[in-house]
Structure formats: C-alpha cells, structure tokens
Amino acid sequence: MAGARWRAIPPGDRFLFVRFGTWKSFADGAQPRIDDAGHFALPLPADSPGPDARVEFRSGVQGLVGRVVAVDQPGHRVFVEHPAVRFVELRVEPRRPGRWMLHLYVDGQDGTPWQMLNHTLPSRALVPEGMSLHGALLEDDAGSPRLPTLTTAFVTLDGSQREVTIRGSGHWCAIRLERQGTKAVALLLDPQRRPSGVRCHIEPSGACRLWVPDGASGIQVRLEPGGAQDFDAARDEITLR
C-alpha cells in the first residue's frame, strides 16, 4: 500500500501502477494497479522483501523509484512511499499545423528518451524531482516522408513552472559541400552545445537545407574525411570548399 500520503497527491499527478521486488512478478513485467485509496495487491514470496527491496511507480513508459517504509509479514502488508513528482503542462505551438513529436531526455542521460510526446497525446511532461529535462520539438516539412524532418524548437524543463510554451520558429540554412570524395553530416547544437535534433546528410558535391530553430547555439558539419567544423547558428548559408 502507498500510505496516507497517497490521498494528498492530486489524482492527475499519481502514478497508476507499481512494480515491486526482483522476483517473478517483476521479471514478467507484472504491474499491479494502485486504487484510489493507495492500495495494490500482489503475491509475496515466502521470503518477503525487506526495506531494501526495489519498488518502482510507473505511468506509461516513465517510472520512478519509491521507498519501502515497512514490511508487515504476519499481516501480509508492505508499506511503500510514493516518489515526489512534478508535472509540467506543455503548450506546443508548432511552426505549422500538422504532426509533431517532442523527445525529452534527463540531463546527463541522452541515450534513451525519458518521455516522447506527439500531437495525438496530452502535452504533459513528468519531471523527476531534483532533475532537469531537455529536448527538441520535431516537425514535418511540406511534402516530407513519414518521419519528422525539422527541429523547430529546443526546450529545458526543471519543474519550477507549471506551464511552458514551446513555439516552433527559426530560419533555413543552406549548406553546400564543394568537395570531391567527401561526405558530410550537418546537425544542430542545442543551447548547451549538445548535438540534438534532426540531421541532414550531404553527398560529395551536394547540398542540403537545415532548419535552425531559435535558441540553437550553433551548426556543426562533420566531414568524412575531414573532421567536424562548427558555425554560428545565425548563418543562412554555409559553403565548404
């Protein structure tokens, strides 16, 4: 059971499921649902877990580790504490009406998105307590294929604001490669100069157009061979000879 603190959490800010322990029910992905009173039920093994057992509260693909407060083996009860959560309402204003995606990452953990939102889902981000999120708004260009081809905004969330507006804006930059036998990849640097967003690939003696969102700190062109070169984000044309 999640304890008395559960009822003090607004229903919209609660995690709905819990994964508990390291035995079969956890390995199989069983996720008991937490009811409105903060209770959940699951079979406990003979060697009931101690206070160091893992409990993870989940909502969709997001999960945060809670804390086991006490184990009442005779009473078949385990008391767990819900982690502190902060939700941020996102007001997404894309560059043009249509499909968009928003990938959010925990700072320092850029491998897998913490949360992925799109135009079909409620625009609400979960920010772990004591952490910050960063990400990019991705949109379709006119006549583009199925996947988004433009990065139109960067966003940073620390949970201190209840609502954040993300507005797609920026400018085009034409990138030309006037070298034989050299390929290139052009990409964006976010406000913290991290490589981020959609990239464009340039064949030898080729060109591409890269949408540069407001707030980008630079454009990076990676030459193969030749290494990486950084350019000012305000540029609307880059030629590599």
C-alpha positions as CSV (number, residue, x, y, z in Angstrom):
1,M,0.0,0.0,0.0
2,A,1.2,3.5,-0.8
3,G,0.2,5.0,2.6
4,A,-1.6,8.1,3.7
5,R,0.4,10.5,1.5
6,W,-1.3,9.0,-1.5
7,R,-4.6,10.7,-0.8
8,A,-2.8,14.1,-0.6
9,I,-1.5,13.7,-4.2
10,P,-3.9,15.1,-6.9
11,P,-5.3,12.2,-8.9
12,G,-3.8,13.6,-12.1
13,D,-0.3,13.6,-10.6
14,R,-0.3,10.0,-9.3
15,F,1.5,7.0,-10.8
16,L,-1.1,4.4,-11.6
17,F,1.0,1.2,-11.4
18,V,3.7,-0.3,-9.3
19,R,6.5,-2.8,-10.0
20,F,7.8,-4.4,-6.9
21,G,10.8,-6.6,-6.0
22,T,13.1,-8.7,-8.2
23,W,11.3,-12.0,-8.2
24,K,9.0,-13.5,-10.9
25,S,6.2,-10.9,-10.9
26,F,8.8,-8.1,-11.6
27,A,10.7,-10.1,-14.2
28,D,7.5,-10.8,-16.1
29,G,6.5,-7.2,-16.1
30,A,3.5,-7.5,-13.8
31,Q,2.3,-4.1,-12.8
32,P,-0.5,-4.1,-10.2
33,R,-2.8,-1.1,-10.4
34,I,-2.9,1.3,-7.4
35,D,-6.5,2.0,-6.4
36,D,-7.9,5.4,-5.2
37,A,-7.1,4.5,-1.6
38,G,-3.4,3.9,-2.4
39,H,-3.7,0.1,-2.2
40,F,-2.4,-2.6,-4.6
41,A,-2.2,-6.4,-4.3
42,L,0.4,-8.9,-5.5
43,P,1.6,-12.3,-4.3
44,L,4.6,-12.2,-1.9
45,P,7.1,-15.0,-1.8
46,A,7.8,-16.9,1.4
47,D,10.9,-14.7,2.0
48,S,9.1,-11.4,2.0
49,P,11.2,-8.5,0.9
50,G,13.0,-6.2,3.4
51,P,13.3,-2.4,3.4
52,D,15.9,-2.5,0.7
53,A,13.6,-4.1,-1.9
54,R,13.0,-2.2,-5.1
55,V,9.7,-0.5,-5.7
56,E,9.1,1.4,-8.9
57,F,6.0,3.5,-9.5
58,R,5.0,3.7,-13.2
59,S,2.9,5.8,-15.6
60,G,3.2,4.7,-19.2
61,V,6.9,4.3,-20.0
62,Q,8.0,6.5,-17.2
63,G,9.0,5.1,-13.8
64,L,10.5,6.4,-10.6
65,V,11.9,4.5,-7.7
66,G,9.9,4.8,-4.4
67,R,10.9,3.6,-0.9
68,V,9.8,0.7,1.2
69,V,8.8,2.1,4.5
70,A,7.9,-1.1,6.4
71,V,7.1,-4.8,5.9
72,D,4.4,-6.4,8.0
73,Q,4.9,-10.1,7.1
74,P,2.2,-11.5,9.5
75,G,-0.3,-9.0,8.2
76,H,0.7,-9.6,4.6
77,R,1.3,-5.9,4.1
78,V,4.1,-3.8,2.6
79,F,4.1,0.0,3.1
80,V,5.8,2.0,0.3
81,E,6.3,5.7,-0.2
82,H,5.3,7.3,-3.5
83,P,8.2,9.4,-5.0
84,A,7.8,13.2,-5.3
85,V,6.6,14.1,-8.8
86,R,6.3,17.4,-10.7
87,F,4.2,17.6,-13.9
88,V,4.6,20.5,-16.4
89,E,1.8,21.4,-18.8
90,L,3.2,22.0,-22.3
91,R,1.6,24.4,-24.7
92,V,3.1,23.3,-28.1
93,E,2.8,25.8,-30.9
94,P,4.3,24.2,-34.0
95,R,5.7,26.1,-36.9
96,R,2.7,24.9,-39.0
97,P,-0.3,22.7,-38.3
98,G,0.4,19.0,-38.6
99,R,2.3,16.3,-37.0
100,W,4.9,16.9,-34.4
101,M,7.0,14.9,-31.9
102,L,8.7,16.0,-28.7
103,H,11.6,13.9,-27.3
104,L,12.6,14.7,-23.7
105,Y,15.8,13.5,-22.1
106,V,17.1,13.5,-18.5
107,D,20.2,15.7,-18.3
108,G,23.2,13.5,-18.4
109,Q,21.2,10.6,-19.8
110,D,21.0,11.2,-23.5
111,G,20.8,7.6,-24.8
112,T,17.1,6.9,-24.5
113,P,14.3,9.5,-24.3
114,W,12.7,9.8,-20.8
115,Q,9.4,10.8,-22.5
116,M,8.1,11.0,-26.0
117,L,5.1,13.1,-26.8
118,N,3.3,13.9,-30.1
119,H,0.3,15.7,-31.5
120,T,-2.1,12.9,-30.5
121,L,-1.1,12.7,-26.8
122,P,-1.8,15.1,-23.9
123,S,1.1,17.6,-23.7
124,R,2.2,16.9,-20.2
125,A,5.8,16.3,-19.1
126,L,6.8,14.4,-15.9
127,V,9.9,16.0,-14.4
128,P,11.7,13.8,-11.8
129,E,12.4,15.7,-8.5
130,G,15.9,17.1,-8.4
131,M,16.4,16.6,-12.2
132,S,16.0,18.6,-15.3
133,L,14.9,17.6,-18.8
134,H,15.9,18.8,-22.2
135,G,14.6,18.0,-25.6
136,A,13.7,19.1,-29.1
137,L,10.4,19.7,-31.0
138,L,10.4,17.8,-34.3
139,E,8.0,18.6,-37.1
140,D,7.2,17.7,-40.7
141,D,8.2,19.8,-43.6
142,A,5.8,20.2,-46.5
143,G,5.9,17.1,-48.6
144,S,8.2,15.3,-46.2
145,P,8.1,11.5,-45.6
146,R,6.5,9.8,-42.6
147,L,9.2,10.8,-40.1
148,P,9.7,14.5,-38.9
149,T,12.4,16.2,-40.8
150,L,12.7,19.6,-39.0
151,T,13.9,20.5,-35.5
152,T,11.9,23.7,-34.8
153,A,12.5,24.3,-31.0
154,F,14.5,23.4,-28.0
155,V,13.2,23.1,-24.5
156,T,14.5,22.8,-21.0
157,L,12.3,21.8,-18.1
158,D,13.3,21.9,-14.4
159,G,9.8,21.5,-12.9
160,S,9.7,25.0,-11.4
161,Q,7.0,26.1,-13.9
162,R,3.5,24.6,-14.1
163,E,3.2,25.5,-17.8
164,V,5.7,26.1,-20.5
165,T,5.1,27.3,-24.1
166,I,7.2,25.6,-26.9
167,R,7.0,27.6,-30.1
168,G,8.4,26.4,-33.4
169,S,10.4,29.1,-35.1
170,G,13.7,29.7,-36.8
171,H,15.3,30.0,-40.2
172,W,16.7,27.9,-43.1
173,C,20.4,27.5,-43.6
174,A,21.6,26.2,-47.0
175,I,24.7,24.0,-46.6
176,R,26.8,23.2,-49.7
177,L,29.7,20.8,-50.0
178,E,32.0,21.6,-52.9
179,R,34.5,18.7,-52.3
180,Q,35.0,15.6,-54.4
181,G,35.1,12.3,-52.4
182,T,33.9,13.9,-49.2
183,K,30.6,13.3,-47.4
184,A,29.1,15.3,-44.6
185,V,26.5,15.3,-41.9
186,A,25.1,18.6,-40.7
187,L,23.5,18.8,-37.3
188,L,22.3,21.3,-34.7
189,L,23.9,22.2,-31.4
190,D,21.3,22.9,-28.7
191,P,21.6,25.8,-26.2
192,Q,24.1,23.8,-24.1
193,R,26.0,22.9,-27.3
194,R,24.9,19.3,-27.3
195,P,24.3,17.7,-30.7
196,S,20.5,17.4,-31.0
197,G,17.6,17.0,-33.3
198,V,17.2,16.1,-37.0
199,R,20.4,15.8,-39.1
200,C,20.9,16.1,-42.8
201,H,23.3,14.0,-44.9
202,I,25.2,15.6,-47.8
203,E,26.8,13.6,-50.6
204,P,30.0,14.7,-52.3
205,S,29.4,18.0,-54.2
206,G,25.9,18.0,-52.8
207,A,23.8,20.3,-50.6
208,C,21.0,20.3,-48.0
209,R,18.8,22.7,-46.2
210,L,18.8,22.6,-42.4
211,W,16.1,24.3,-40.3
212,V,17.8,26.2,-37.4
213,P,15.5,26.8,-34.5
214,D,15.7,29.9,-32.4
215,G,17.9,29.2,-29.4
216,A,20.3,26.9,-31.2
217,S,23.9,27.6,-30.2
218,G,25.5,26.5,-33.4
219,I,25.6,24.3,-36.6
220,Q,28.1,21.5,-36.8
221,V,29.2,19.9,-40.0
222,R,31.0,16.6,-39.7
223,L,33.1,15.9,-42.8
224,E,34.1,12.3,-43.8
225,P,37.0,12.6,-44.0
226,G,37.9,16.0,-42.5
227,G,36.5,16.1,-39.0
228,A,33.9,18.5,-37.5
229,Q,33.5,22.2,-38.0
230,D,31.3,24.5,-36.0
231,F,29.5,27.5,-37.4
232,D,27.4,30.3,-36.0
233,A,23.7,29.5,-35.7
234,A,22.7,32.8,-37.2
235,R,24.1,31.9,-40.6
236,D,21.7,31.2,-43.5
237,E,24.4,29.8,-45.9
238,I,27.5,27.6,-45.4
239,T,29.8,26.5,-48.2
240,L,32.6,24.1,-47.6
241,R,35.3,24.0,-50.3
